[in-house]
């Protein structure tokens, strides 16, 4: 299954990505290998539901 992600540079462009499961070590290794600022994208948002138990 591919997920849809909007491209922050163009409201009409669409990017499709495949999910990749990995542990935190592998994630940060891959993240540090990104060379161009345009390859990185981080979005922080508030949850609409409480995650407290």
Secondary structure, 3 states (H helix, E strand, C coil): CEEEEECCCCCCCEEEEECCCCCHHHHHHHHHCCCCHHHCCCCCCCCCCCCCC
